[in-house]
Amino acid sequence: MKKRVFIISLLFLLVPTISIAQATYQKEVRPLMEARCSKCHGSEAPLVDQFKKEKEKFTKENKGPRMDHYALLLEFVKGKDAGAIMRRLDDGKSKEDKKPGNMYVFLGKDEEERQKNLKTFKDWVGSWNLKRRADLTEEESKKITAPQ
């Protein structure tokens, strides 16, 4: 009997647990982006290369790089500007200086809403990592899923 309990317990440890469904861009992130971010990062915003060339001009106009499509947003999650979304939306709680990212405040009207929306982004990204692309290991990059 003890042997059977041990074997069953061991199986539970070895079999991967069923996880809660990961957030997707279409169902959770896109509506959040439209509601909270499209004013500055919507269809009227410049593409990232144009933004970088004229950053000062667009910043004065309250325009950031365009992120109104999955592929455009993905560049800031795991593309050439990997980690940019995470660094800007992070609440700062896991950072040494405890300072939130410069866009964290726009995630909601109060701390409760900001935390809820941050959780949605974290669930979608899969592995919340504040590193820049050059500093990510291959294993860390693979953990960033951000499903469509």
N, C-alpha and C positions, 0 to 999 in steps of 0.2 A: 504494500500500500504506500509506504513512504517513497519507494522507488518510483511509483506511478506519479505521485504528486511532484516529485523532483523533475521528472521528465516533462510533465505538463508545464511546470513553471519555466523550465529551460526553453521550451518551444515558444512561450510567450515572449521571452527575451530575444529570441533569434528571429522571430517573424516580425517584419516591419509593421509598425502600428498604422492604422488607417488615419490619415490626416484630414483635417477640415479642408474643404475645397479652397484652392487658392483664388484670390481675387483676379479678375481679368480686366483688361483695358476696356473692352466694350461695355461690360456690365457695371463696373464700379469706378474705374479711373476716368474714363471719358466724361461721364456726367459730372464728376467732381472737378475735372479740369474746366469744363464748360461753365460751371457755376462759380468757381473760385479763381480761375486763372486766365480765362479767355480775354478779359479786358486788356491785358498787357501781352499775352502770348497767343492770341487768336489769329484769325485769318488776315488781319490788318498789320500784323507784326512782321518784321523782316526775317528772312531765313538766317540761320546762324552765321554764315560767312559774311553776309552783308552787315549783320549786327556788329560783328567783331571789327569790321572796317570803319564803321561809324558809331561806335559804342556811345560816345559822349552825346551825339545828336539824338539817338534813340532813347537813351536814358532820360534826357530832358523831356522827351515826348511821352514818358512812361510806357515805353515799349521795350519788351525783352525779346529774345529770340522766339520765333514762331514754334509752337508746340501743339498745334491743333489736330494733328494726325498721329497715329500710332508710330509710324516710322520716324517722324520728326522728334517725338518725345523719347523714343528709344535711344537716339543718339546721346541723350543726356543721362541715360541710365546705364547702358553698357556699350555704347558706340565710342566714337573718337573723343567725346567729352564725358566719358563714363564717370559716374559718381556725382556729377554736377547737381542733379535733382536731389540726391540724398543729402549732400552738403547744405544745399539751400533750404530744404524743407525740414531738416533735422531739428529736434527740440533742444539739443545741447546737453541732455541729461547724461549721456555717456561720454561726453568730451571733458577733458581736463579743465578747460576754462568755463564750462557750463553755458556758453553763449549759444543761443539758437541760431540757425541759419537765417539769412536776411529775408527769406520768403516765408518763414514759419508763421509769422503773424497773419499772413493772408489765407491760411488754411481754414480759418473760421472766425466767427464774431466773438468767441470767448474761448477760454482754455479747454473746456470740455469738448467743444466742437473741433478745435484744432487737434486735440489728441485723438479723437475719433477719426478724423480725416487722415492724420498722419499714419494711424494704424492701417487704414485702407491702402495707402501707398506702400507701407512696409510689407503688407500681405501680398501685394501685387509684385513688388520687386523680388521677393523671395529671400534675398540676403542683403540686408541693409548695410552697406559698406561706404564709408566716407572717403575712401581712397580715390585718387585719380587713376586713370587708365594705366599709365606707365608704372604705377605702384601696385596694381592688382596682380596677384599670382594667377596662373591658369585655373587652379582649383577655385579660387574666389570668383573669378569671372563665370565659371560654369554654374555657380550657385545663384547667380542673378538670372532669374527666369523671365519675369515680366511678360506673362502670356497675353496674347491678343484677345 
